[in-house]
Amino acid sequence: MRKRGEWVSAFVFLLPLLFTLAIAFFYAFVRTVYFSFTDYNLFRVSQFVGLKNYLALFRDSYFILGLVHSLVYAAIVTASQTFLALLLAVVVNQKIRGLTFFRAAYYVPSIASSVAITTIFIWLVNRRGTVNWLLGLVVQYWPLMITAFGIAALVQVLQVLWERRHGLPVKALDPVLLATSLLVGAVSTVILGRVGLIRSNPEVEVLIPWLTTRQTFLGIPLPLLSIMMLNIWTTTPTMMILFLAGLQDIPQELYEVADIDGATPWQKLRYVTVPALRPVMFLVITLGLIGTIQMFDQAAITAGIAPLESVITLAYYVFWAVFGTGTLPKVGMASAAALVLAMLTLIVVLLQRKVGFSERGWYS
């Protein structure tokens, strides 16, 4: 009787959640499956059409574009955010002054409103926005920047060789020597510019239409590439927090043994850190794939500015088929596309677990 009472109490507490799941997920899923086999358009009684909607999807150019964009988007964004998140986590895991500020600063984009961030981003990538203005400065001053960094690199190499020749075990990027090298590079560049040996380019105005164009870069539409950069920036901090939690759970004894064996920072990262983070890596990649394949909000916000064929994804196609075609809503095709999106998400995650990082490491 006591066990039965505990089960009843647990069920009562779970009842609101179970009711929400039953209505918002299970019932919605069953209705979506049903509509995918009908010609329902919100205004007339639906009729069964079999696989007609699924066949029509693969004859729809917008669906094919959305499928390709979703796969390319998922591959590039997931790989980039995983790499950058791990790099940032390693950096903020160091014992340095002001660490709390840097952790908060890196995480702010992740908690901000997606709509607000996207709206600000649209302003930044305007034809005369901040991004194009900064690119204009790079085009104008790139001879000076290359000269400064080139001189700094040469001075750094000479300093390191000089110190090692005198028996001092300095690192290649020793902070003190690096600060001296950068200072010498900057001063030398100013002097060379004053005497006229190097000059900046004439002032140019960069007017790249990041969103209002059908142009592509390496086969990727510029508007979609812009959304990729935005998504990498906003999602990397969340993944960084997951990696940071994993890093703090790694036994320090492993690093001490690696130090005794004379391991370099790169070797410790490759042979200690990454293997120990395999479960976290699996979680990060899986969450990244699910989130990127189902990306909707940025595409929906920028679709009013960018050409539809440059930003459409599978998730946005589902919305567009019902509300954006300008004709009767294609609820049947939208339901079929939603199920294809769900199956694609499941297949991609399973393939990643089979041939990529899993919670047990790399599969051969």
NORURZI-V210954 format. One record per backbone hydrogen bond with DSSP energy under -0.5 kcal/mol. NH is the residue of the N-H (numbers start at 1). CO is the residue of the C=O. E is the energy in kcal/mol with one decimal. If there is no record, write none. Layout:
# NORURZI-V210954
NH_CO_E ; NH_CO_E
This chain:
# NORURZI-V210954
5_1_-2.3 ; 6_2_-2.0 ; 7_3_-2.4 ; 8_4_-2.3 ; 9_5_-2.4 ; 10_6_-2.5 ; 11_7_-2.4 ; 12_8_-2.2 ; 13_9_-2.1 ; 14_10_-1.9 ; 15_11_-1.1 ; 18_14_-2.9 ; 19_15_-2.7 ; 20_16_-2.2 ; 21_17_-2.7 ; 22_18_-2.3 ; 23_19_-2.2 ; 24_20_-3.0 ; 25_21_-1.5 ; 26_21_-2.5 ; 27_22_-2.6 ; 28_23_-0.7 ; 29_25_-2.6 ; 30_26_-2.5 ; 31_27_-2.4 ; 32_28_-2.1 ; 33_29_-2.5 ; 34_30_-2.2 ; 35_31_-2.9 ; 36_32_-1.9 ; 37_34_-1.4 ; 38_35_-2.1 ; 39_47_-1.3 ; 49_37_-3.0 ; 50_37_-1.0 ; 52_49_-1.3 ; 55_51_-2.2 ; 56_52_-2.4 ; 57_53_-1.8 ; 58_54_-1.1 ; 59_56_-1.3 ; 60_57_-1.5 ; 61_59_-0.6 ; 64_60_-2.0 ; 65_61_-2.4 ; 66_62_-2.5 ; 67_63_-2.5 ; 68_64_-2.5 ; 69_65_-3.0 ; 70_66_-2.3 ; 71_67_-2.0 ; 72_68_-2.6 ; 73_69_-2.8 ; 74_70_-2.5 ; 75_71_-2.3 ; 76_72_-2.4 ; 77_73_-2.4 ; 78_74_-1.9 ; 79_75_-1.7 ; 80_76_-2.4 ; 81_77_-2.9 ; 82_78_-1.9 ; 83_79_-2.0 ; 84_80_-2.7 ; 85_81_-2.2 ; 86_82_-2.1 ; 87_83_-2.2 ; 88_84_-2.8 ; 89_85_-2.4 ; 90_86_-2.2 ; 91_87_-1.8 ; 92_88_-3.0 ; 93_89_-0.9 ; 94_91_-1.5 ; 96_94_-1.4 ; 99_96_-1.1 ; 102_98_-1.8 ; 103_99_-2.4 ; 104_100_-2.1 ; 105_101_-2.8 ; 106_102_-2.5 ; 107_103_-1.5 ; 108_104_-1.4 ; 109_105_-0.5 ; 110_107_-1.1 ; 111_107_-0.8 ; 111_108_-1.2 ; 112_108_-1.1 ; 117_113_-2.8 ; 118_114_-2.4 ; 119_115_-2.3 ; 120_116_-2.3 ; 121_117_-2.5 ; 122_118_-2.3 ; 123_119_-1.5 ; 124_120_-2.1 ; 125_121_-2.2 ; 126_123_-1.1 ; 129_126_-2.5 ; 131_124_-2.0 ; 132_124_-0.5 ; 133_129_-1.8 ; 134_130_-2.5 ; 135_131_-2.2 ; 136_132_-2.0 ; 137_133_-1.7 ; 138_134_-2.1 ; 139_135_-2.4 ; 140_136_-2.0 ; 141_137_-2.5 ; 142_138_-1.1 ; 145_141_-2.2 ; 146_142_-2.6 ; 147_143_-1.9 ; 148_144_-2.5 ; 149_145_-2.5 ; 150_146_-2.3 ; 151_147_-2.5 ; 152_148_-2.3 ; 153_149_-2.4 ; 154_150_-2.1 ; 155_151_-2.7 ; 156_152_-2.3 ; 157_153_-2.3 ; 158_154_-2.2 ; 159_155_-2.4 ; 160_156_-2.5 ; 161_157_-2.5 ; 162_158_-2.2 ; 163_159_-2.6 ; 164_160_-2.5 ; 165_161_-1.9 ; 166_162_-1.1 ; 167_164_-1.6 ; 168_163_-2.4 ; 169_167_-0.6 ; 170_168_-2.1 ; 174_171_-1.3 ; 178_174_-2.9 ; 179_175_-2.4 ; 180_176_-1.9 ; 181_177_-2.5 ; 182_178_-2.6 ; 183_179_-2.0 ; 184_180_-2.5 ; 185_181_-2.7 ; 186_182_-2.4 ; 187_183_-2.6 ; 188_184_-2.6 ; 189_185_-2.0 ; 190_186_-2.1 ; 191_187_-2.2 ; 192_188_-2.7 ; 193_189_-2.3 ; 194_190_-2.1 ; 195_191_-2.1 ; 196_193_-0.5 ; 197_192_-1.9 ; 198_192_-1.0 ; 201_140_-2.5 ; 206_204_-0.6 ; 207_205_-0.5 ; 210_125_-0.6 ; 210_208_-1.7 ; 213_211_-1.3 ; 217_220_-2.9 ; 220_217_-1.7 ; 222_215_-2.6 ; 225_221_-2.5 ; 226_222_-2.4 ; 227_223_-2.0 ; 228_224_-2.1 ; 229_225_-2.0 ; 230_226_-2.1 ; 231_227_-2.7 ; 232_228_-2.6 ; 233_229_-1.9 ; 234_230_-2.0 ; 235_231_-2.2 ; 236_232_-1.7 ; 237_233_-0.5 ; 239_235_-1.6 ; 240_236_-2.3 ; 241_237_-1.9 ; 242_238_-1.5 ; 243_239_-2.3 ; 244_240_-2.7 ; 245_241_-2.2 ; 246_242_-1.8 ; 247_243_-2.8 ; 248_244_-2.0 ; 249_246_-0.9 ; 250_247_-1.3 ; 254_251_-1.3 ; 255_251_-0.6 ; 256_252_-2.0 ; 257_253_-2.4 ; 258_254_-1.9 ; 259_255_-2.4 ; 260_256_-2.1 ; 261_257_-1.9 ; 262_259_-1.2 ; 263_258_-2.8 ; 268_264_-2.5 ; 269_265_-2.0 ; 270_266_-2.4 ; 271_267_-2.9 ; 272_268_-1.6 ; 273_268_-2.5 ; 274_269_-2.5 ; 276_272_-1.7 ; 277_273_-1.3 ; 277_274_-0.6 ; 278_275_-1.2 ; 281_277_-3.3 ; 282_278_-2.4 ; 283_279_-1.9 ; 284_280_-2.8 ; 285_281_-2.6 ; 286_282_-2.3 ; 287_283_-2.7 ; 288_284_-2.4 ; 289_285_-2.6 ; 290_286_-2.4 ; 291_287_-2.5 ; 292_288_-2.5 ; 293_289_-2.3 ; 294_290_-1.4 ; 295_292_-1.4 ; 300_296_-2.7 ; 301_297_-2.3 ; 302_298_-2.3 ; 303_299_-1.3 ; 304_301_-0.6 ; 305_302_-1.7 ; 306_302_-3.3 ; 310_307_-1.7 ; 311_307_-0.7 ; 311_308_-1.1 ; 312_308_-1.8 ; 314_66_-0.9 ; 317_313_-2.3 ; 318_314_-1.6 ; 319_315_-1.2 ; 320_316_-2.9 ; 321_317_-2.7 ; 322_318_-0.7 ; 322_319_-0.7 ; 323_319_-2.7 ; 324_320_-2.1 ; 325_320_-0.7 ; 329_41_-0.5 ; 330_321_-2.5 ; 331_40_-0.7 ; 331_329_-1.2 ; 332_40_-1.3 ; 334_330_-2.5 ; 335_331_-2.5 ; 336_332_-2.1 ; 337_333_-2.6 ; 338_334_-2.2 ; 339_335_-1.9 ; 340_336_-2.2 ; 341_337_-2.5 ; 342_338_-2.1 ; 343_339_-2.5 ; 344_340_-2.7 ; 345_341_-2.3 ; 346_342_-2.1 ; 347_343_-2.6 ; 348_344_-2.7 ; 349_345_-2.1 ; 350_346_-2.2 ; 351_347_-2.6 ; 352_348_-2.4 ; 353_349_-2.1 ; 354_350_-1.7 ; 355_351_-2.9 ; 356_352_-1.7 ; 358_361_-1.7 ; 361_358_-1.4 ; 363_356_-0.9
